[in-house]
Amino acid sequence: ENIKKSKEQYELLFLSNPQPMWVYEAHTFKFLEVNQAAIQHYGYTKDEFLKLSLYDIAHADDIVPMILQSTENSLLQINDFEWRHRKKDGEIIWVQVSSHGVNYQNKKARHVLIHDITEQKRHLALLEEERANTIALINSTDDLVWSIDQDARLVFANEAYINFVKLVTGVSIKIGDSDYVDSYPAELNENRRNLNNRALAGESFSIEIYTPDIGKHWGIWSET
């Protein structure tokens, strides 16, 4: 009765789990068991899986790190490592792996849960590409463009803005610095503080600002 109950629990937790799972032999990396979700996701039949090892599905560049991680953590639980796997049709996917050591069929093995993060990786790559293109576009203009947080510290500033501050004040401002440069006249900083507070409160506006003589730099009018 206990054996039957254990078998049913195993089938529920492993074989019927909607997340791809497998068990592999720790020493050889050969597959010992796979669930239906893994079979469907990777495209191999169960018989095909059991003739393979992790070497057969791992990306070539990930094999050595995979071996090292498995060896270094042989007695510990491994959580959230990211690897590239190859499906039967040749598609390369990114997966996040959680695993822990088990004894299976009298063999030292590891039970693995697979989470496919390929779409997440693609989305992040597109966002990074878009960000890089936006920064390149902003840096190509002579207009001064910058962003600040609630504490008026620079979050972003294009090259034109950084160069302007350097020219006017002699200060090499960088991300994280206060946007209120000490070399600016107190009145100018106060005026800019009022404008920043309006913008941070959600107001959208356009205004002409006069920047007085600072050092050797003549006063200028600008539209902000």
Number of C-alpha atoms within 10 A of each C-alpha: 6 7 8 9 10 11 12 13 13 13 13 11 13 22 20 15 16 12 17 22 25 23 24 25 22 20 14 11 18 19 21 21 18 22 20 18 19 22 18 12 13 19 15 16 14 17 11 12 22 15 11 16 16 18 17 17 18 18 18 12 10 14 17 12 11 18 16 11 13 19 13 11 13 17 12 12 13 18 13 13 12 17 19 20 22 16 16 15 9 11 9 15 18 20 19 16 17 18 20 17 20 17 13 15 9 7 13 14 23 27 22 19 21 19 16 19 16 15 11 11 14 12 12 12 12 12 12 12 12 12 12 12 12 12 15 12 11 18 17 12 12 12 13 17 16 17 13 18 14 10 12 17 16 19 15 17 20 20 18 18 18 19 17 16 18 13 15 17 18 12 15 12 19 14 15 14 14 16 23 17 15 11 14 18 14 12 10 16 16 13 11 15 15 12 16 19 14 13 12 15 10 9 10 8 9 7 9 9 14 12 15 15 13 14 13 9 12 10 13 10 10 10 8 12
